Amino acid sequence: MVIAVDSFKGSMNSIIAGQAAAAGIRRVFPQAGLTVRPLADGGEGTAAVLTAGLGGRMRQITVTGPSGRPVVCEYGIVMPAAVAMIEMASAAGLTLLSEEERDPRLTTTYGVGEVIRDAIGQGCRKFIIGLGGSGTNDGGIGMLQALGFGLFNTAGAPVPRGAIGLAELAVIDSSKVLPELAECQFRVACDVHNPLCGETGCSVVFGPQKGAASGLIAQMDQWLSAYAALVQKQYRWADPDHPGAGAAGGMGFALMAFLQARLEPGVKIIIEETGLEEAIKNADYVITGEGRLDGQTVMGKGPAGVAALAQKYQRPVIALAGSLADDAAVCNQYGITAFFSIIPKIMTLREAMDQERAKQNMSDVCEQIFRLLAINNI
């Protein structure tokens, strides 16, 4: 049996939830072969869960935060695979900014480049980067500056950090770029499809939540458009209209253009990096789930990715959730054979989300499900 359960946010992370499910199954089948894999969709907490699931370690460093203040950033390292797991939000996230600091003219991605540089120094050459939760709109130029790219104005001076740097940018010099970058591969977890500029670009769609006033939004869009035109002269493959180029305030564009990164759905990256398909291929049953199962689950979330793989090999899928929405039945059309809530009785939200109680609930419902399945002598 393969267990790949997404986090129950605020209660159990992916590994804890999976281990709790395994404990319940073992009460019925003590000798069962159980494989627990981490599951996430590339959002908050992915780096920690994936690193733990692959036997890696978390590393803390101090970097330049989005406001320019130092922040402590944590990222994962998996050896000997030489993989770094980075969440952009941990170095340039919106939650790292006070309300007064939320000004995308000034916020920078410089800290993200510092994390990449540190990981290279630790021996990493493969990178998995999650783009969710950014507080920036600088097109990734801060990250580029930290990696050694020279970004200059017409007077030959370095442009300032933040989106205002884009307004002055005239010259891009790659002669002093960190040489190890040529050896690195980047996979980017990106689940938005916005282009860099225009009505659906990052400035218009995401600028307001990052503190941009209406007048600034149009300005930033123009700055990014000029930036894209300049980059395309030097990097012919740069495509500001590529789906996801506008992710994280243009970080998607910078990663693709300068580091030749691949932008992919987060759950696809996680499934591939954990070897989940090979495990499912040989499974009798697959167990998945998340905190709330609803119609959005089938829109690229973790359990939907697991179910799609299981369908490929005609394996039955049991999904577990803390709560079930009225439209959860749509999941049955997307490879989830049956789903169950782990809540056994009426209880307060606080009680339901208590980690020890949640683990017990998960174990108990798995035990009862597999007692029923045991009738068929699986």
N, C-alpha and C positions, 0 to 999 in steps of 0.2 A: 504494500500500500504506500502511496506517495501522498504526503501532506504538504501543501503549499498554501498557507493562509496569510492574507494581508493583515496589516496591523488593525487592532481595534483601538482607534485613536483615543488617547487619554486613559487607556486601560492596559492593554497588552500589546507589545510589539509582535512582529511576525514570528520570531523564533519562540517566544514564550507561548503564544497562542498555538503554534504547531506542536510544541512539546506537550502542552496540556491535552490536545486532541489525541496525541499518541498514547498518553497515560491512560486515557479512557478506553482506547482500543485494546491495550494490553491486558486490561482486566478480563476481556473476553477471549482474546487470542494472545496468550503470553509469548508464544513462539513466532508470531507474525514478523515478517521482514518489513520494518517501517523506515521510510526515508523521509526526513523532514528537511524541506528546502525553504530558504527565505523568499519572501514575495513582497514586491513593492511596485509602484507605478512611476517611480522617478521623483516623487515629491518629497516633502519634508521627512526626514528620518531614514531615507533610502540608504545613504552612505553607511550609517551605523549598522543597520540591519544586514545589508549585503556584506559588509566587512566581517561582521560576526559570523554570518552563515558560511563564509568562505575561509574561516579560520585566520583572518587578518587581525590587525591591531589599529586602534585609533591613535592619531597623533595630534597634539595641540600645539599651535604656534600663534604668535601675535603678528597681526598684519594690519595694514591700513584699512580702516572701515570705510563705509560709503561716505561718511561725513568728513573723513580725513583723520578722525580720532582713531587710536589703536583699538583693535578688538581681538579677542581670543577666538581663534577659528579652529575647528576640529575637522579632520578629514581621515579617511581610511587608507591603509596600505595593506596590500595582499602580496606576500612573497611565497614562493619564488616567482610567481607570475608577473611581478613588477607592475602591478596595477594600483593606481590611485583612484579612490572614490571621493569625489568632491561635490559638495552642494554649493552652488553659487551664493545662495542666501546666507550661508554661514560667514561669508566675507563681504558681501555687498547687498544684504537683504533689507527689505523695507522695515522689518521688525527691529533692526539695529539702529533705526533713526527715531528721534523724538519727533513730535508733530512739527516743531519749529524747524527741524533740520530737513524736512521733506521738501527739497528743492532740486528737481532733476537738472537744473542748470549746473549745479555744483557737485552733486553726488557722483562718486567715481567707482569704477571697477578695478582700481589699481590693486586692491587686496586679492582679487581672484588671480591675477598674474603672479603675485607673491606666493600664493599657495602652490600654483603650478611649478614655480621655480624651486620651491622647497622640496616638493615631491620628486622633481628631477634630481635634486641633490641627494635624496634618499634612495636613488636607484630606480625610480619608476619610469617606465617608458610607454605604458598604456594608461589612458585616462578615461574614466567615465565621469561625466559632468552633468549634474542636474541643474536646469535653468530656472526653476520655479522660485517665486517670491522675491525677485530683485527690486531694489529701490532706486535703480539707475536708468538713464536714457542716453548714455554717452557713446553708443555704438561699439562698445568694447575697447575704446582707445586707452582707457586707464590700464586694462589688462595688458594691452600691447606695449605700453610704455614700461611696465614692470618686467616684461620679457625682453626688453632691449631694443624694441623698435623706436626709431627716432621720428617723432612727429613734430614738425616745425611750421612756423608761420612764415610769411614772406620776408621777414627780417632775419630769419635763421634762428629765432629763439624757440625753445620748446613751448608747445601750446599748453595752456592751463588744463588741469584735470576737470572732468565733468563735461556736460554737453556744450558748455561755452567754448571748450577747446575745439570743438568741431567748427565753430564759426570762424576760427582763425586758421584752420588747418590748410596748408598749401603744399607741403612736401612730406613724403613718407620715405624714410631711409631704413633699409633692413640690414645694413652692413655690420651692425653691432648686436644683432639678435643672438640670444643664447644658442650656441651651436648645437647643443643636445636636442633642440626642438626638431631637428631634421630626422632624429631617430624615433620620434614619438608618434603615437596614434591616438586619435581622440574620437570617442563615441559620446554623443551628446543626447541626453534624455530630454526630449522636447515634444510636448503634446499640444502646442498651439501652432496654428498654420498661418499666422499673420505675416505679410511681407514687411519689408523695412519701412516703407513710406506709403503715403496716400491715406485714403479714408479708412482703410483697415490696418494701417501701419501702427507701429508701436507708440508713436507720440499721441495719435488721436485716440487709440483704444485704451492704452494703459497709462498715458501721461497723467490724467486727472487723479488717479488713485495714488500717484507718486508725488502729488503736490503741485502739478503744473496748472497755472491759470490759463484761461482760454487763449489769451494773446500769445502766451509762450508756446502753446501746442503747435501753432502754425509755424512759428520760428524754428522750433526744434525739428519739425518735419523738413523744412528747407535745408537746415544744416545737415541732416542725415542724407538728403538727396544729393547735395554737393559732395559730401564725404564718399558716397557710393560711386559717383562719377569719377572721383579722383582715384579710388581704389581700383576700379575697373581698368584704368589706363595701365596699371602696374600688374594686376592679377586678372587676366582675361576671364578666368572661370568664375570670378565673383559675380553673384547674382542676387541683387536686392529684392527680386520678386520671388525667390525660392520660398516655398512654404516653411515658415519658422525663422526666416531671416530677421523678422522683427521681434523674436522672442527675447525676453529679458532686456528690453531697451536697446535692441540691436546687437546684443552679444551673439546671437545665432549667426548673424551676418559675418561678424569678425572672426568667429571660430571657423566658419566654412572658408572664408576668403584667405585668411592668413595662416591657419593651422590645418587646412584641408580636412576639417572635421566632418563626420557624418551625423546628421540630425535624424533621430529615430524615436519612435514611441518608447516611453520609459519602460513599460512592461516587457516589450520585446527584448530590450537590452538585458534586463534582469533575468528573464527566462533563459536567454542564451548563455549568459555568464555563469549561471548556476547549473547548467547541464540538465535542466528540468525535462526536456523532451526525451532524452535517453532514459531517464528514470520512469517517465510515464509510459513509455513504450513497453516496458516489462511489468507494469503494475496490473493488479486485479481491480483495485479501486483507487480513485483519486479524491482527496478531501481538500477543499478550498474554502474560502469565505472572507468576510470583512465585517467591519463594525455595523454597517447598514447595507442591506441588500435592496436595491430598487432598480428602476428603469435605467438609471445612469450607469449601473454596474456593467452593462453590456457595451457601453461607449468607451472601450479601451481601458477599463480598469483591470486590476490584477486577476481577479477571479475569472473574468471573461477570457483573458489570455490563456489561463490554465485550462478552461473548458474547451477552448478551440483546439488546443493540443490534444486533449483527451478524445475529442471527436475524431481527430485524424486517425487515432488508433482504436477507435470504438471502445473506449473505456468509460465506465459509468462514473459520474461525478456527483459527490455530495457536498453541498455548500452550507456553511454555518454562519450565522450572523447574530449580532446583538439585537437588532430590530429588523423587521420586515415591512417594507412599504406596501401600499395597496397595489402598486404595479410591479411587484417583485416577480410575478408569474411570467413576465416576459423572459426572464432568465432561462426558463425551461426550453425556450425556442433557440437558445444559443449554447446548448451543450451541457447545461446543468440538469442532471437527472432529477434531483430532488433537493430541496433546501429546508432548513430548520432554524428556528431561533434557539439560542442557548439559554434564554431566560425561562426558568421553570415555573415562576409564579409572579404575582404582582409584587413589585419592589420599587423603591425610589431609584432615580437615576444615579444618585451617589452610591447606593448599594450595588447596583448593576455594574458600575464602572470600577468598583474596588477590585484591585488586581487579583487578590487571593480568591475572592468570590467568583470573579470572572473565570479564573483558571478552573475552579471547582465546577462551575456551570458547564464549561467546555468539555471537561473530562466526563461529566455525568451524561450529557446528551450523546456524546460519542459512544459511551458504553451501551446506552439503550439502543441506539441505531444498529450497532453491530451485534447486539443480542438478537435483534430481529433478523438480521442478515445471516446469523449463524444457523438459523433454521434450515437454510439451503445448503449448509455444509460448505461454505466458501473456503 
